Every structure is written in structure tokens, then in C-alpha cells.
Amino acid sequence: MSRFAHTMRALRHRNYRLYLSGQCVSLMGTWMTRLALSWLTYRLTHSAFLLGMVGFAGQILTFVLAPFAGVWVDRMDRRKLLLMTQVAAAAQSLALAVLTLTKVITIQEILALAAFQGLIDAFDMPARQSFVTKMVPDKEDLSNAIALNSSMVNVARLVGPSVAAIVIAKLGEGWCFSIDGVSYLAVIASLLMMRIKPDVPGTNHRPAMAEQMREGWGYVSRFIPVRNILLLFAITSLMGMSQMALLPLFAAQVLHGGPRMLGVLTTANAVGALVAAVLLASRKNAVGLLRHVQLGGALFGAALVVFGMSHWVVLSLLAMIAMGFGIMTGMGGSNTIIQTLSPENKRGRVMSFYTMAFIGMTPFGSLLAGALAHRLGAPHTLVFSGVCVMLAGAWFWSQTGAMRVHMRARYEELGILQPKKEAA
């Protein structure tokens, strides 16, 4: 198999090809909306605190509802659940478009619609993550599928913000929301065209929701590799991912730009993440990814400090590239490890806790970042956040020995690694 074919091997699965093509179109619109919503909030309020509040409103429900959503994901047909979330997300984007184009939108409506998106994401994200194993049942191709999905997300991050910056400058934010609303038709069509046998657990003798939640929590809290990865990314999201909420401030006040500068910063971040995703896609399986998680977290924290201290455009862009590479290396590696280790009957619940750790903690980080930036300034806030991320990485590094023992046992159980005596 050629190097290129090996890197793209998950595309031999028809359902995954459909999914990737639909998501590629839809995510372009999603990234356009993210940048447009951020810039619209800043244009209407010029407030660091309200930028943080919009981030908080958009993700707090994801944090609160994720454990309940994980149970529903394990109970329902995941394709039907994803169809419902995509229709709801399209309606949310089109509502933003109508309110913005008619020039009646207020910060209260932005907060409400951001909260509605958080409600959708609480169900969409664990369903989307755990649905990958339905489209790519071959364990050898799972890590490649996750990495290709990350590559596709970052291609969208490269193109979406750049297009959004032009659209905002020429036509206004409302047209970005309109394009996003229409783009959901692509992923809805791809889901309808898939040939996947519904795999819904039977209703007879189904455990109560509270019991299933306890079972899921017991697994992630007792299994050391999954627990430690979730803790690392909870801290990283709380203290590090808040930098995205403050980007409009850096674009306008520190680097003296506008929506185009915001688009350039976001694009630089996506370039680093795309390079990391392509490197992850070339790997055979999850073995050895723990070191990538460690190095990715350390690089992300260091790049945050550099970006917070920089007043030069070139240095800021290099720091954004390093941030993107670091966070994608850590995120892609951790996602692959968790999906590989998790049993199928708990996958939805495990990925709901992953959603809580990686996405659900971000609203608290956005709120904290907005409050700290209001008092200390955005640069000092990012320096503090970067130091916290590096300390979390040092703790994670100290846990490596115990994690590897448990991971090897699970890899041997799955047939990914041979037992040491047999290998000898």
C-alpha cells in the first residue's frame, strides 16, 4: 500500500466517504458562523466580558446535559439522532441570519441562540464521535478515520474564516449565518444515503437512566488512562481554549486589525492543526499515541504564553500555528485512544464525558477569560492560562507509567498488541 493510500485508508468505507463529504461542506459554514458570531458580538458591545459570556452561553448546556445525552446516544439509533441535531442546527443558523439581516438582533438574542446551539451540541457531539465506529467497523482503520475527520475539520477552519472575513467586510455577518444554515443540507443528505443497519439496544429490561449514568461514570473514573486523559483536557479546555473567545480583542486592540486579521489568526491556527491531523492519519493504530498527547499539551501551553506576550503579527501567527498543532496532536491522539479503549456498549456515555471535558469546560474558561481580560487585560490572561496548561501537562507526564500498564492490557485484549510472552 502506498503512503498516500495508507493515509487515506478509511475512505474505502462507503458510509465514511459520504459522511466526510457532507461534513466538509457543512463545517465550512460552521466556521464561518463562529467567526461571524464572535465579530458581531464585539461590534455590538466592544466588551471582553460579553465575548466571554457568549462563549459561556454557547457551551454551558453542553456541559450540563452531556451525561444525560450520553445515555440517549447509547439507547438510540445514532443516525436518526444526528439527523435531528442537524435539522435543529440549521434552524438555529437561519434564525441568526434573519435577525441579523433585518438589523434587529441584540446581545440578548445572541446569547439565547448561542445557548440553543449548546443544547444541540450536547447530543450531537457524543453521537457524532461514537458514530464513527458504525461507519468504520474495522479497528485498524478507526484511528485513520478520526484523524481524517480532524483533517477535514481543519480544512474547513482554513477556508471558512477566510471566506467569512471577506463576506463580513462586503456584505455583513448575516450572510455568513445564511450560508451556514443552507450548508447543513449536505450532511443531512449524506446521512440519509448511508447503508447502516440500525443498532438500537432492546427495550426489554433496559436499566434506568440513572443506573446507566452511574455505570458510565464508574468506567471513566476507575479506568486510569481514560480518567487521566479526561482530566488533562478538562484543565486544558478550562484554562487554554478560552483564547478563541478573546481573539477579536487581540485582532482589534493588540494587532490593530479588524475582521480580516481575525480571519488570518484563525487560519494560522487551522494550518498547525491540519499538519498535526495529517501526521496522525499516517499512523497505523493507537499504539504510541500517549506521547503525542503529552507533547501536544506542552506545546499548546507554551504557545499560549508566547501569543499572550506578542505584539508582532508574525510572532503571533507563528504562535497560533503552534497552538493549532499542539491542541490537535493532543485532541486527536486522546480521541483515538479513548475510542479504541472504550467498549462499544458504553461508547456513547464515554464520549459524552469526553465532550464534557473538552467542550463542556470551555464555557467556564470563556467566562473566566472574559472576566480576567476585563481586569488584567487579554495578554496577561493568556500568559496565565498557558502556565496553567503546562502545569497540567507536567502532572499528566508523571502518570505515564500506570497508564501504559492498563493500556497495554486493553490493547492485548483487543488483539492490537500481542501478549509479551507470545511476542518474545
Secondary structure, DSSP 8 states (H G I E B T S, - for coil): --HHHHHTGGGGSHHHHHHHHHHHHHHHHHHHHHHHHHHHHHHHH--HHHHHHHHHHHHHHHHHHHHHHHHHHHHS-HHHHHHHHHHHHHHHHHHHHHHHHTT---HHHHHHHHHHHHHHHHHHHHHHHHHHHHH---HHHHHHHHHHHHHHHHHHHHHHHHHHHHHHHHT-HHHHHHHHHHHHHHHHHHHHH---------STT---HHHHHHHHHHHHHHSHHHHHHHHHHHHHHHHTTTHHHHHHHIIIIIS---HHHHHHHHHHHHHHHHHHHHHHHTSSSSTTHHHHHHHHHHHHHHHHHHHHH--SHHHHHHHHHHHHHHHHHHHHHHHHHHHHHS-GGGHHHHHHHHHIIIIITHHHHHHHHHHHHHHH-HHHHHHHHHHHHHHHHHHHHHTHHHHHHHHHHHHHHHTSS--HHHH-
